[in-house]
Amino acid sequence: MSLKYFFLLFASTILITRLLLWLMPKHGPTIAGLQLHHYMYGLVLIFIYILTKKHLLLAIGSALVVDEIPLFFIFGTRYWPYDHWKQYHSWQSIIGILIISTLLYSFFRFLWLPSTITPMKTESKL
């Protein structure tokens, strides 16, 4: 998988998640008093990636995590109000996602690249 397709899948996951939660703002289930958010599913997918090395899981899992990271900064805690949809769809959240995604891309591109993800090739005009 190339880095280009990895981040295309990453961005698509965030856009689809945001669209679905905008159309149907529903909370995940609550188990033993803990409300599940999609970043938790993303962490599970990242853990499964570590075991299987399937980069599809890493792209989707990291997108689900990155999509909710700005809420930790907006609320300053992991305890969010039950009706947090206004903050989830706010400009602060979207800008946070863009900043974190840019940092993640830079990390993959310049510092660490999983062995089976190939960097983007630049075409020469010779």
C-alpha positions as CSV (number, residue, x, y, z in Angstrom):
1,M,0.0,0.0,0.0
2,S,1.4,3.4,-0.9
3,L,1.4,6.3,1.5
4,K,-1.0,8.1,-0.9
5,Y,-3.6,5.4,-0.6
6,F,-3.1,5.0,3.1
7,F,-4.0,8.7,3.7
8,L,-6.8,8.6,1.1
9,L,-8.3,5.8,3.2
10,F,-7.5,7.7,6.4
11,A,-9.2,10.9,5.2
12,S,-12.2,9.0,3.7
13,T,-12.7,7.3,7.1
14,I,-12.8,10.6,8.9
15,L,-15.2,12.1,6.3
16,I,-17.6,9.1,6.3
17,T,-17.6,9.1,10.1
18,R,-18.3,12.8,10.3
19,L,-21.0,12.5,7.7
20,L,-22.7,9.6,9.4
21,L,-22.6,11.3,12.8
22,W,-23.9,14.5,11.4
23,L,-26.9,12.7,9.7
24,M,-27.5,10.4,12.7
25,P,-26.0,11.8,15.9
26,K,-26.2,8.7,18.0
27,H,-24.0,7.6,20.9
28,G,-22.3,4.3,21.2
29,P,-23.4,1.7,23.7
30,T,-22.7,2.1,27.4
31,I,-21.0,-0.9,29.0
32,A,-20.5,-1.0,32.8
33,G,-21.0,2.7,33.0
34,L,-18.5,3.4,30.2
35,Q,-19.8,5.1,27.1
36,L,-18.0,3.7,24.0
37,H,-16.8,6.3,21.5
38,H,-15.4,5.6,18.0
39,Y,-11.8,6.4,19.1
40,M,-12.0,3.3,21.3
41,Y,-12.9,1.1,18.3
42,G,-9.9,2.8,16.5
43,L,-7.6,1.8,19.4
44,V,-8.8,-1.8,19.0
45,L,-8.1,-1.7,15.3
46,I,-4.6,-0.3,15.9
47,F,-3.9,-3.1,18.3
48,I,-5.1,-5.7,15.8
49,Y,-2.8,-4.0,13.2
50,I,0.1,-4.6,15.5
51,L,-0.7,-8.3,15.6
52,T,-1.6,-8.7,11.8
53,K,0.3,-5.9,10.0
54,K,-2.8,-5.1,7.9
55,H,-2.3,-1.5,7.0
56,L,-6.0,-1.1,6.2
57,L,-6.6,-1.5,9.9
58,L,-4.0,1.1,10.8
59,A,-5.4,3.6,8.4
60,I,-9.0,3.2,9.6
61,G,-8.1,2.9,13.3
62,S,-5.9,5.9,13.4
63,A,-8.5,8.0,11.6
64,L,-11.1,7.0,14.2
65,V,-8.7,8.1,16.9
66,V,-7.7,11.3,15.3
67,D,-11.3,12.2,14.7
68,E,-12.0,12.5,18.4
69,I,-8.7,13.8,19.8
70,P,-9.7,17.5,19.5
71,L,-12.6,16.8,21.9
72,F,-10.1,15.9,24.6
73,F,-8.6,19.4,24.2
74,I,-11.9,21.1,23.9
75,F,-13.3,19.6,27.1
76,G,-10.0,19.1,28.9
77,T,-11.0,15.7,30.2
78,R,-12.2,12.3,29.0
79,Y,-15.6,13.0,30.5
80,W,-17.7,14.7,27.8
81,P,-21.2,16.1,28.2
82,Y,-23.8,13.7,26.8
83,D,-24.8,16.3,24.2
84,H,-21.4,17.1,22.7
85,W,-22.4,17.2,19.0
86,K,-22.0,21.0,18.8
87,Q,-18.4,20.8,19.9
88,Y,-17.8,17.6,17.8
89,H,-18.8,19.5,14.6
90,S,-17.2,22.8,15.6
91,W,-14.4,24.6,13.7
92,Q,-12.0,24.0,16.6
93,S,-12.5,20.3,16.2
94,I,-12.1,20.3,12.4
95,I,-8.9,22.5,12.6
96,G,-7.6,20.2,15.3
97,I,-8.1,17.2,13.0
98,L,-6.3,18.9,10.1
99,I,-3.4,19.8,12.4
100,I,-3.1,16.3,13.9
101,S,-3.5,14.7,10.4
102,T,-0.7,16.9,9.0
103,L,1.5,15.9,11.9
104,L,0.7,12.2,11.4
105,Y,1.4,12.4,7.7
106,S,4.7,14.1,8.4
107,F,5.6,11.5,10.9
108,F,4.9,8.7,8.5
109,R,6.5,10.4,5.5
110,F,9.7,11.6,7.2
111,L,10.3,9.7,10.4
112,W,8.7,6.3,10.4
113,L,7.2,4.4,7.6
114,P,5.9,0.8,8.1
115,S,7.9,-1.5,5.9
116,T,5.1,-2.4,3.5
117,I,3.8,1.1,3.0
118,T,5.8,2.7,0.2
119,P,6.5,6.4,0.0
120,M,4.9,8.4,-2.8
121,K,7.0,8.5,-5.9
122,T,7.8,11.8,-7.5
123,E,7.6,11.7,-11.2
124,S,10.4,13.2,-13.1
125,K,9.8,15.0,-16.4
126,L,12.7,13.6,-18.4
